[in-house]
Amino acid sequence: MTLNVKNGQADIYMNTYAENENAKNAEQQNIIAKLPKSKRDTLWIVENIDSKSPASKKELLVLNNERNYCTQCFYLIGVVTHDLKTDYSL
């Protein structure tokens, strides 16, 4: 995935979410709770992307041999902007 920033600066955060029919509580089934909100609660992060960043610094690549890679799940993506006027495409 590539984040192209036209103006300003942004970060990409990404987590995974797998539905669990056997979950013991609502928290385990709540996709909203798994949305990436900060550096502390995200599995993958690319920071400080701006219009001058090289292509390799704008990409978030998850390889199938990574610890948190999954196939029967959703990848939840969050974009955090540093400025109110940040303009980007994902």
Order of alpha helices (4+ residues) and beta strands (2+ residues): beta-beta-alpha-beta-beta-beta
